[in-house]
Amino acid sequence: MKNHIKIDFVSDVSCPWCIIGLKSLETAIVTLGSEVTTDIHFQPFELNPRMAAEGQDINEHLAEKYGATPEQSASNREAIRARGAAEGFVFGMDKRSRIYNTFDAHRLLHWAEIEGKQLELKHALFTAYFTDGDNPSDHETLIRIAESVGLDKIAARAILNSELYADDVRALEKLYLSRGINSVPAVIINDKHLISGGQTSDVFERALKQIVAMA
């Protein structure tokens, strides 16, 4: 009988290491093949919950938040680009110049889980922001992305024009903060095992095998 693994993937769509971690995790799951079945739930985390609607220049933001010099930022971007390429993800570094608020994207992701399209929407949001340089706080952009993965655009617009799922997202954010999740990605396996950071597929594969062996 296959071993079933529940995965809560706590992340933000503006976090580059989150898409790297997700791609690595998916590779590990494919490698494990018939050994396991998995159920991934994407949980909300905002890196910049107080970010203004218009966003902020990315270099200015990194300097303010982390004290990063332009040289350090460039080096970090290259490391991210290279790691992404190794995992089969394209970072369009020349297209992404601003950091944006992601709360509404998380509201759509919450709805997408109900509709059975959360994984597809998560990947589409990552691609829109990191590859294409789109604004994940812009409602028209979010509606277009939602429609592209098979979600109803009229329903998506109605959600974004209301406060629907806002309380749910805030409650989940508070829950994971209360559990000590202060950085992402945070991958929680079967509600008790934590794997932090954008690990390689080998790390995820070994961890999942160990968890299955302990079950």
C-alpha positions in Angstrom: 0.0 0.0 0.0 1.2 3.5 -0.8 2.2 5.8 2.0 0.2 9.0 1.9 1.9 12.3 2.8 0.1 15.6 3.6 2.2 18.6 2.8 1.5 22.2 3.9 3.6 24.5 1.8 3.8 27.9 3.5 4.9 30.5 1.0 4.5 33.8 -0.7 4.2 34.3 -4.5 6.8 37.1 -4.3 9.4 34.7 -2.7 11.9 33.4 -5.3 13.1 30.6 -3.0 9.5 29.4 -2.7 9.2 28.5 -6.4 12.7 27.0 -6.2 11.7 24.9 -3.2 8.4 23.9 -4.9 10.1 22.7 -8.0 12.6 20.7 -6.0 9.8 19.2 -3.9 7.9 18.2 -7.0 11.0 16.6 -8.5 11.5 14.6 -5.3 7.9 13.4 -5.4 8.2 12.3 -9.0 11.5 10.5 -8.1 9.7 8.6 -5.2 7.1 7.5 -7.7 4.8 4.8 -6.4 6.3 4.8 -3.0 4.1 7.7 -1.9 1.0 9.7 -2.7 1.0 13.4 -1.7 -1.6 16.1 -1.0 -0.2 19.6 -1.2 -1.9 22.6 0.4 -0.5 26.0 -0.2 -0.7 28.2 2.9 -0.4 32.0 2.9 2.6 34.0 4.1 3.2 37.6 3.2 6.8 38.8 3.1 5.7 42.4 2.9 2.1 42.6 4.4 2.3 46.4 4.7 3.5 47.0 1.1 1.6 49.8 -0.6 -0.5 49.0 -3.7 1.9 50.6 -6.1 4.8 48.5 -4.8 8.4 49.5 -4.3 11.6 49.4 -6.4 13.2 46.0 -5.8 16.7 47.4 -5.2 15.4 50.1 -2.9 13.4 47.5 -1.0 16.3 45.1 -0.5 18.5 47.9 0.7 15.9 49.0 3.2 14.9 45.6 4.5 18.2 43.7 4.4 20.9 46.4 4.0 21.9 44.8 0.8 24.3 46.7 -1.5 23.7 46.8 -5.3 26.6 44.4 -5.7 25.1 42.0 -3.1 21.7 42.2 -4.7 23.1 41.4 -8.1 25.0 38.4 -6.7 21.9 37.1 -5.0 19.9 37.5 -8.1 22.4 35.5 -10.1 22.4 32.7 -7.5 18.6 32.6 -7.7 18.6 32.6 -11.5 21.1 29.8 -11.7 19.3 27.7 -9.1 16.0 28.3 -10.8 17.5 27.2 -14.1 18.8 24.0 -12.5 15.2 23.3 -11.4 13.7 24.1 -14.8 12.3 27.5 -13.9 13.1 30.7 -15.7 13.7 33.9 -13.8 13.2 36.9 -16.0 15.5 39.1 -14.0 15.3 41.9 -16.5 11.5 42.0 -16.3 11.0 42.2 -12.5 11.8 45.6 -11.0 9.3 46.0 -8.2 8.0 44.2 -5.1 4.2 44.2 -4.7 1.6 43.4 -2.1 0.3 39.8 -2.5 -2.7 39.6 -0.2 -5.3 39.4 -3.0 -3.2 36.7 -4.7 -3.5 34.7 -1.5 -7.3 35.2 -1.4 -7.5 33.8 -4.9 -5.3 30.9 -3.9 -7.6 30.1 -1.0 -10.6 30.1 -3.4 -8.6 28.0 -5.9 -8.1 25.3 -3.4 -11.9 25.0 -3.0 -12.2 24.8 -6.7 -9.4 22.2 -7.1 -7.1 24.5 -9.0 -4.7 25.7 -6.3 -1.5 24.0 -7.6 -2.2 25.3 -11.1 -2.8 28.9 -9.9 0.3 28.8 -7.6 2.5 27.9 -10.5 0.8 30.5 -12.8 1.3 33.2 -10.2 5.0 32.4 -9.8 5.5 32.4 -13.6 3.6 35.7 -14.0 5.7 37.5 -11.4 9.2 35.9 -11.7 9.3 35.1 -15.4 7.1 37.7 -17.0 7.4 40.5 -14.5 3.7 41.0 -14.0 2.1 42.8 -11.0 0.5 40.2 -8.7 -1.5 42.9 -6.9 -3.2 44.1 -10.0 -6.8 42.8 -10.2 -6.9 42.6 -14.0 -3.7 40.6 -14.0 -5.0 38.3 -11.3 -8.2 37.7 -13.1 -6.3 36.9 -16.3 -4.1 34.5 -14.5 -7.0 32.8 -12.8 -8.8 32.4 -16.1 -5.7 30.9 -17.7 -5.8 27.9 -15.3 -9.5 27.3 -15.8 -11.0 29.3 -13.0 -14.1 31.4 -13.6 -13.1 35.0 -14.3 -16.5 36.4 -13.2 -16.1 34.7 -9.9 -12.5 35.8 -9.6 -13.5 39.4 -10.2 -16.3 39.2 -7.6 -13.9 37.9 -5.0 -11.3 40.6 -5.7 -14.0 43.3 -5.6 -15.1 42.1 -2.2 -13.5 41.0 1.1 -14.3 37.4 0.5 -11.7 35.0 2.0 -9.8 37.9 3.6 -10.6 36.7 7.1 -9.7 33.1 6.2 -6.3 34.2 4.8 -5.5 36.4 7.8 -6.4 33.6 10.2 -4.1 31.2 8.4 -1.3 33.7 8.4 -1.7 34.2 12.1 -1.8 30.5 12.7 1.5 29.8 11.0 3.2 32.8 12.6 2.0 31.5 16.0 3.7 28.2 15.1 7.0 29.9 14.6 7.0 30.2 10.9 8.9 33.4 10.2 10.5 32.7 6.9 9.5 30.8 3.8 9.3 28.4 2.2 8.3 26.3 5.2 7.3 22.8 4.2 5.3 21.0 6.9 4.9 17.2 6.5 2.0 15.4 8.1 1.5 18.4 10.5 4.7 17.7 12.4 7.8 17.6 10.3 9.3 20.9 9.2 11.7 21.4 6.2 12.8 25.0 5.9 14.1 26.9 2.9 14.5 26.2 -0.8 16.2 22.8 -0.4 17.4 20.7 -3.3 15.3 17.7 -4.5 17.8 15.3 -2.9 17.2 16.9 0.5 13.4 16.6 0.0 13.6 13.1 -1.3 15.7 11.9 1.7 13.4 13.7 4.2 10.2 12.2 2.7 11.7 8.7 2.7 12.7 9.1 6.4 9.2 10.3 7.3 7.6 7.4 5.4 10.0 5.0 7.2 8.9 6.4 10.6 5.2 6.1 9.9 
